[in-house]
Amino acid sequence: MNEHEVIQRSPLGQETDYVNQYDPSLLYPIAREINWQARGIQRGSLPFKGVDIWNAYEVSWLNPKGKPVVRLAEFRIAADSTHIIESKSFKLYLNSFNLSCFANEAEVLKRLESDLAQAAGGRVQVFLRKLDAPLQLERLQGECLDELDIEVKHYQPEPKLLRTTDRVVEETLVSHLLKSNCPVTGQPDWASVQIHYKGPSIDRAGLLAYLISYREHGDFHEQCVETIFMDIWNQCRPQKLTVYARYVRRGGLDINPYRSSLAAEPANPRLARQ
């Protein structure tokens, strides 16, 4: 089954029944391999590691007395898991907790970790936080490219825009102009992206134009970030590279894919648009 067929069978774009009783069968996994196999590439051979960080702001269930409990949730899904979880199905799954009673928070945490790990086919960490826990807005560290005065001609990914010089540098660059589209509904997915690399200096105007070229591209968040990583890796030949995108919240969830040539765990900063 190709990616288009898999997506057409997903809850995306379908009329939705909102189930409010716990139902893990609502989760809809999509194999991470599909998109790469269509290009003749085995995903396991690619030179990155990483994690997908999901933040959920609409998590609630009932205690044994029927009183609602509300939490913020952070989910960390390992990039080497076999599947992503389609975001609408993730939202429907979380919604199914709303009128379900659980003995305690530990039981909810156990159910979340078990269900999501089974759907993702890999390690999933879950953290639940009370709403009165301190939260503050942060910013992605690095030099922002967005004020560069450039001419833009491409609104589909164009790797040839990526160019380098002979000068070797180590730097962190940031842009808030990344936008892609949901591959089925066409809804916009806005993001900030942080790129850290060591290697031949990347032409900043070309890099910014390349990131903007995703503006009419339809794909999942995770695949967009992996493609950005691989285009920079292949076109610019860095010694090390990290790409971290922080997508704007939609439907009570934000998705933040992190891919790196290094073994590292990223922080989870909440940005102004999240």
Salt bridges, closest charged atoms under 4 A:
ASP52 OD2 - ARG32 NH2 2.91
ASP52 OD1 - ARG259 NH2 2.88
GLU74 OE2 - ARG76 NE 2.58
GLU74 OE1 - ARG129 NH1 3.17
GLU105 OE1 - ARG71 NE 2.83
GLU107 OE2 - ARG111 NH2 3.00
GLU143 OE1 - ARG204 NH1 3.06
GLU170 OE2 - HIS196 NE2 3.06
GLU170 OE2 - LYS240 NZ 2.85
GLU171 OE1 - ARG204 NH2 2.79
ASP189 OD1 - HIS221 NE2 3.89
ASP189 OD1 - ARG250 NH2 2.31
ASP203 OD2 - ARG163 NH2 2.98
GLU216 OE2 - LYS179 NZ 3.76
ASP219 OD2 - HIS217 NE2 3.72
GLU226 OE2 - ARG43 NH2 2.56
GLU226 OE2 - ARG259 NE 2.98
GLU265 OE1 - ARG76 NH1 2.70
